[in-house]
Amino acid sequence: METNGVKFTPILLGSDFNVYGMARSFYDLYHEPVQAFASIQLAPTRYTKIVNLELIPGFDEDPVWIETMRKLKARYADHPEPVILIGCGDGYAQLISKHKDELEDVFICPYVDYDKLRHLNNKENFYKVCDQYGLPYPATRIITKADATGEQPVEQPFDYPVALKPANSVEWLDVHFEGRKKAFRIQSEAEFRDIVGKIYANGYTSDLILQDFVPGDDSNMRVVNAYVDQNHHVKMMCLGHPLLEDPAPSAIGNYVAIIPEYNETIYHNIQKFLEAIDFTGYANFDMKYDVRDKTFKLFEINLRQGRSSFFVTLNGYNLADWVVKDYVKGTLTDAPTVYGNQDESKHALWLGVPVKVFKQYTRENADKERALKLIAAGKFGTTYRYDQDMNLKRWALIQWMQHNYTVNFKKYFAENKG
């Protein structure tokens, strides 16, 4: 790819919606496909001309990952242009950070150092950092494996329902059992003890995060995407207001409808935090508005862009462009911070589900009405439906994906989101 006479090569790691969204962002700017590497093929990157995907079994873990990267270093060592390595998932971001010292003589690795990444990726540690910087989060109790497997039953101090989730999101990827979810909303003491028992009986070893459940439906959520340059200055922030989440057990917490929003207080607090901890690269925050004390409670930080982060590109702040401006063009140093979504006339609704699913399951409120007006005006889009990357097979794949969303909402919405 080339910009202002300077060539560069982006490499994406993964094959999911996150990868497709980043590849589409690059393609919008440079009209060239992006090279990607992954351990398995996932639906979002099938039958596409904008991603050249190379599959390497076992590539999502060491030692296969670093052994492969050493071979890729040799492949790219003679490239005269910068080669930017972008991990599109927690595991890949962690691997890049872990081996950054060995990789960065060939690759640009826009990530914090490994110790900081591990500290922030662990929700328990993240909440301790929030305490340091005065950022609110839900009332929390930590449950250790020793607590859960000891002779005394685990006491929980909150009224039901409560929220329960793994502190270590990377380890959780390898834990499987019937009823497993990304996060649990638990309604009773019996259910609480059953779930905690199953989690540790099936190989999970890290702590659990037990939290007071912040009341309200999905429309109380907010998501912030940010890019922080190599000098630790925030250069872009874009706030999204999720209106609907995926109800399927394996996908709870995944947003499927986001409307853009502007909030100076949120922007100020997140910027102050990121710059204080000397962050670098992409960051993604989830939070929920608590009507009881009128604050936004932080849930977590993702040290990467998220699967729904294409809403940023859709609203005019191309996700791929920031890392290029930072490491290739060198134009971010003196550039002012961009605080997204100030001009409501440019807003666009991001959807991850068919319009009919959005209309049927999104709670009736003023934000839904605003979203419906954007749909009526044609100001909406998805990550996966891209007119410049359409063929018969991909069209059929998209119909299949949308059918699955419709089925899953019908099957799981009342149980998990109703």
C-alpha positions in Angstrom: 0.0 0.0 0.0 1.1 3.6 -0.6 0.4 7.0 0.9 2.0 10.2 -0.1 4.7 8.3 -2.0 5.5 6.1 1.1 4.8 2.4 0.9 3.8 0.3 3.8 2.4 -3.2 4.5 -0.3 -4.0 7.1 -0.6 -7.5 8.5 -3.7 -8.6 10.4 -3.8 -11.5 12.8 -7.2 -13.3 13.0 -10.1 -14.1 10.7 -13.2 -12.7 12.5 -15.4 -9.6 12.2 -12.6 -7.5 13.7 -10.2 -8.5 10.9 -12.8 -7.9 8.2 -13.6 -4.5 9.7 -9.9 -3.5 9.7 -9.3 -4.9 6.2 -12.3 -3.0 4.9 -11.0 0.2 6.6 -7.7 -0.2 4.8 -9.4 -1.1 1.5 -11.5 2.0 1.7 -8.3 4.1 1.8 -5.9 2.2 -0.5 -8.0 -0.2 -2.6 -5.6 -3.1 -2.0 -6.2 -6.4 -0.1 -4.7 -6.9 3.3 -2.5 -9.9 4.3 -3.8 -11.8 7.3 -2.7 -14.9 9.3 -4.9 -17.0 11.5 -5.2 -20.5 13.1 -8.7 -21.2 11.7 -11.1 -19.8 9.1 -14.1 -17.9 10.4 -17.1 -16.9 8.4 -16.5 -13.1 8.1 -13.4 -13.5 6.0 -14.7 -16.2 3.6 -15.2 -15.5 -0.1 -13.6 -12.1 0.1 -11.2 -10.2 -2.2 -10.0 -7.7 0.5 -8.3 -10.3 2.8 -5.5 -12.6 1.8 -5.8 -15.1 4.6 -3.1 -17.7 5.3 -4.1 -20.4 7.7 -1.5 -21.9 10.1 -2.8 -24.6 12.5 -1.9 -23.7 16.1 -1.0 -20.1 15.2 -3.1 -18.7 18.1 -0.7 -20.0 20.8 3.0 -20.4 21.5 5.2 -22.1 20.5 3.6 -22.3 17.0 2.9 -18.5 17.0 6.5 -17.3 17.7 8.0 -20.0 15.6 5.8 -18.8 12.7 6.6 -15.2 13.4 10.3 -15.9 13.1 9.7 -17.3 9.7 7.6 -14.3 8.8 10.4 -12.0 10.0 12.7 -13.7 7.5 10.0 -13.2 4.8 9.6 -9.5 5.5 13.1 -8.7 6.6 14.0 -7.2 3.2 10.9 -5.1 2.8 12.0 -1.5 2.4 8.6 -0.2 3.6 7.2 -0.4 7.2 5.3 -3.5 8.1 2.6 -3.0 10.7 1.5 -5.9 12.8 -2.1 -5.6 14.1 -3.6 -8.3 16.4 -7.4 -8.5 16.1 -8.2 -10.3 19.3 -7.1 -10.6 22.9 -4.8 -13.6 22.3 -3.1 -12.1 19.3 -2.6 -8.7 20.9 -1.1 -10.4 23.9 1.3 -12.5 21.8 2.5 -9.5 19.9 3.2 -7.6 23.1 4.8 -10.6 24.7 7.4 -11.0 21.9 7.6 -7.3 20.9 11.3 -7.0 21.7 12.1 -9.8 19.3 9.7 -8.7 16.5 10.1 -4.9 16.3 13.3 -4.9 14.4 11.2 -6.0 11.4 7.6 -5.2 12.4 5.9 -2.1 13.8 4.1 -3.3 17.0 1.7 -0.6 18.3 1.2 -2.2 21.7 2.1 -1.5 25.3 4.8 -3.6 27.0 3.8 -7.1 28.0 3.7 -6.5 31.8 1.4 -3.5 31.4 -0.8 -5.4 28.9 -1.2 -8.4 31.2 -1.9 -6.1 34.1 -4.7 -4.2 32.3 -6.1 -7.3 30.6 -6.8 -8.9 34.0 -10.1 -7.3 35.1 -9.1 -7.6 38.8 -6.0 -5.5 38.2 -7.8 -3.1 35.9 -10.3 -2.2 38.7 -7.3 -1.5 41.0 -6.0 0.9 38.4 -9.5 2.5 38.1 -9.3 3.1 41.8 -6.0 5.0 41.4 -7.5 7.3 38.8 -11.0 7.8 40.2 -12.9 5.9 37.5 -16.1 4.2 38.8 -16.9 0.6 38.2 -19.5 -1.8 39.6 -19.2 -2.9 43.2 -17.0 -6.0 43.0 -15.9 -9.1 44.9 -13.0 -11.3 43.8 -13.5 -15.1 43.9 -10.4 -17.2 43.8 -10.1 -20.9 43.0 -9.2 -21.5 46.6 -12.5 -19.8 47.6 -14.6 -21.8 45.2 -13.1 -25.2 45.9 -12.7 -24.8 49.7 -14.9 -26.4 52.3 -16.9 -23.2 53.1 -19.5 -22.0 50.6 -18.7 -18.8 48.8 -20.6 -15.9 50.2 -21.7 -13.1 47.8 -22.6 -9.7 49.2 -25.0 -8.4 46.5 -28.7 -8.8 45.9 -29.7 -11.0 42.9 -29.3 -10.8 40.0 -25.5 -10.6 40.0 -22.9 -10.5 37.2 -20.1 -13.1 37.1 -17.3 -13.2 34.6 -13.7 -14.4 34.3 -10.9 -12.1 35.4 -8.6 -13.7 32.7 -10.4 -13.4 29.4 -7.5 -15.1 27.5 -7.6 -18.3 29.7 -11.4 -18.3 29.4 -11.1 -18.9 25.7 -9.9 -22.5 26.4 -12.6 -23.3 29.0 -15.6 -25.2 27.7 -18.7 -26.7 29.3 -22.5 -26.9 28.8 -23.9 -23.5 29.7 -20.6 -21.6 29.3 -21.1 -17.9 28.5 -18.8 -14.9 28.0 -20.5 -13.5 31.1 -23.2 -14.7 33.4 -26.3 -12.9 34.9 -27.2 -15.1 37.8 -30.6 -15.0 39.4 -30.3 -17.2 42.5 -28.0 -18.7 45.1 -28.4 -22.2 43.7 -27.5 -21.0 40.2 -24.5 -19.1 41.5 -23.0 -22.1 43.3 -23.7 -24.4 40.3 -22.0 -22.0 37.8 -18.9 -21.4 40.0 -18.5 -25.1 40.5 -18.7 -25.9 36.8 -16.2 -23.1 35.9 -13.4 -24.5 38.2 -14.3 -28.2 37.5 -13.6 -27.6 33.8 -10.1 -26.3 34.0 -10.3 -22.5 34.7 -7.7 -21.5 37.3 -7.7 -17.7 37.5 -10.0 -15.5 39.6 -13.7 -14.7 38.9 -15.2 -11.2 39.1 -18.5 -11.1 41.0 -20.3 -7.8 40.6 -23.4 -5.9 41.6 -25.6 -6.0 38.5 -26.0 -2.5 37.1 -29.8 -2.2 36.4 -31.1 -1.5 33.0 -31.2 -3.0 29.5 -28.6 -2.9 26.7 -29.4 0.7 25.9 -27.7 1.8 29.1 -24.3 0.6 27.7 -21.6 2.8 26.1 -18.5 1.9 24.2 -15.4 4.1 23.6 -12.8 3.4 21.0 -9.5 5.4 21.2 -6.2 5.6 19.4 -3.1 6.6 21.4 0.0 7.5 19.4 3.5 6.3 20.1 4.2 9.4 22.3 1.3 8.3 24.5 -1.1 11.1 23.4 -4.7 10.3 22.7 -5.4 11.3 19.1 -8.9 9.9 18.4 -11.9 9.0 20.6 -15.3 7.8 19.3 -18.2 7.1 21.6 -20.9 4.6 20.7 -24.2 4.0 22.4 -25.1 0.3 22.0 -28.9 -0.3 21.7 -28.8 -4.1 21.4 -26.5 -7.0 22.3 -26.3 -10.6 21.1 -28.3 -12.9 23.4 -26.5 -16.2 22.4 -24.6 -17.7 25.4 -21.2 -17.7 23.6 -21.7 -14.1 22.4 -23.3 -12.3 25.3 -21.7 -8.8 25.5 -21.2 -8.5 21.8 -23.0 -5.4 20.5 -25.2 -5.7 17.4 -26.5 -2.2 17.2 -24.5 1.0 18.0 -25.6 4.6 17.5 -22.9 7.4 17.7 -22.9 9.7 20.7 -20.9 12.6 22.0 -20.1 13.1 25.7 -17.3 15.5 26.8 -17.1 14.0 30.3 -16.5 10.5 29.1 -14.0 11.7 26.6 -12.1 13.7 29.2 -12.0 10.9 31.8 -10.9 8.2 29.4 -8.2 10.5 27.8 -6.8 11.5 31.2 -6.6 7.8 32.1 -4.9 6.6 28.9 -2.3 9.3 29.0 -1.6 8.9 32.7 -0.8 5.2 32.2 1.4 5.8 29.1 -0.8 3.8 26.8 0.0 3.1 23.2 -2.2 1.8 20.3 -5.9 1.0 20.0 -8.1 0.8 23.1 -11.7 -0.2 23.6 -13.8 0.4 26.8 -17.2 -1.0 27.8 -19.3 0.9 30.4 -22.9 1.1 31.6 -24.9 4.0 32.9 -26.0 3.5 36.5 -29.3 5.4 37.2 -28.8 4.9 41.0 -25.8 7.3 41.2 -25.9 8.8 37.7 -22.4 7.5 36.7 -21.0 5.4 33.9 -19.4 2.3 35.4 -16.5 0.8 33.6 -16.5 -2.9 32.9 -13.2 -3.5 31.1 -10.6 -2.3 28.7 -9.7 -4.2 25.6 -6.2 -3.5 24.4 -7.3 -3.7 20.7 -10.1 -2.5 18.5 -13.3 -4.6 19.0 -15.5 -6.8 16.8 -18.0 -3.9 16.5 -15.4 -1.1 16.2 -16.2 -0.7 12.5 -18.8 1.7 13.7 -15.9 4.2 14.1 -15.0 3.9 10.4 -18.7 4.1 9.5 -19.0 7.4 11.2 -16.0 9.0 9.5 -13.0 8.2 11.7 -11.3 5.4 9.7 -9.8 2.9 12.1 -6.9 2.0 9.9 -5.8 5.5 9.2 -4.6 6.3 12.7 -1.9 3.8 12.9 -0.8 4.8 9.4 -0.7 8.5 10.3 1.3 7.6 13.4 3.9 5.2 12.1 4.1 5.8 8.4 3.0 9.4 7.6 4.3 10.8 10.9 1.6 13.4 11.0 0.0 12.7 14.4 2.6 14.3 16.7 1.3 17.9 16.5 -2.3 17.0 15.4 -5.1 17.9 17.8 -7.2 15.2 19.4 -10.3 14.3 17.4 -13.4 13.9 19.6 -15.9 12.0 17.5 -19.5 12.5 16.7 -20.0 16.2 17.5 -21.9 16.8 14.2 -25.1 14.9 14.5 -25.9 15.4 10.8 -23.0 12.9 10.0 -24.2 10.2 12.3 -24.7 6.6 11.0 -26.1 3.6 12.7 -23.9 0.5 12.9 -25.8 -2.8 12.8 -24.5 -6.4 13.2 -28.0 -7.9 12.7 -30.7 -7.6 10.0 -32.9 -4.5 10.3 -35.9 -6.6 11.1 -34.1 -8.1 14.2 -33.1 -4.6 15.3 -36.7 -3.3 15.0 -38.2 -6.3 16.8 -35.9 -6.7 19.8 -34.6 -3.2 20.6 -36.3 -1.6 23.5 -38.6 1.3 22.6 -37.1 4.6 23.6 -35.9 7.9 22.1 -32.6 6.4 21.0 -34.4 3.7 19.0 -36.5 6.3 17.3 -33.4 8.2 16.3 -31.9 5.0 15.0 -35.0 4.2 13.0 -34.8 7.7 11.4 -31.2 7.0 10.4 -32.3 3.7 8.8 -35.1 5.4 6.9 -32.6 8.0 5.6 -30.2 5.2 4.5 -27.6 6.3 7.1 -26.7 2.8 8.4 -24.3 0.0 7.6 -22.8 -3.3 8.7 -19.2 -4.5 8.9 -19.7 -7.5 6.7 -21.9 -6.2 3.8 -19.5 -4.3 1.6 -20.6 -3.4 -2.0 -17.0 -3.4 -3.2 -16.5 -7.0 -1.9 -19.6 -8.8 -3.1 -20.0 -12.0 -5.1 -22.5 -14.8 -5.1 -20.8 -17.0 -2.5 -20.3 -14.1 -0.1 -23.9 -12.9 -0.6 -25.2 -16.4 0.3 -22.9 -16.5 3.3 -24.3 -13.2 4.5 -27.9 -14.6 4.2 -26.8 -17.6 6.3 -25.3 -15.3 8.9 -28.3 -13.2 9.1 -30.6 -16.2 9.3 -28.5 -17.5 12.3 -28.9 -14.2 14.1 -32.7 -14.3 13.6 -32.8 -17.9 15.0 -30.6 -17.0 18.0 -32.6 -14.0 19.0 -35.8 -16.0 18.9 -34.1 -18.8 20.9 -32.2 -16.9 23.5 -33.4 -13.3 23.9 -36.1 -14.0 26.5 -33.8 -16.1 28.6 -30.7 -13.9 28.5 -31.8 -10.4 27.6 -35.5 -10.2 28.2 
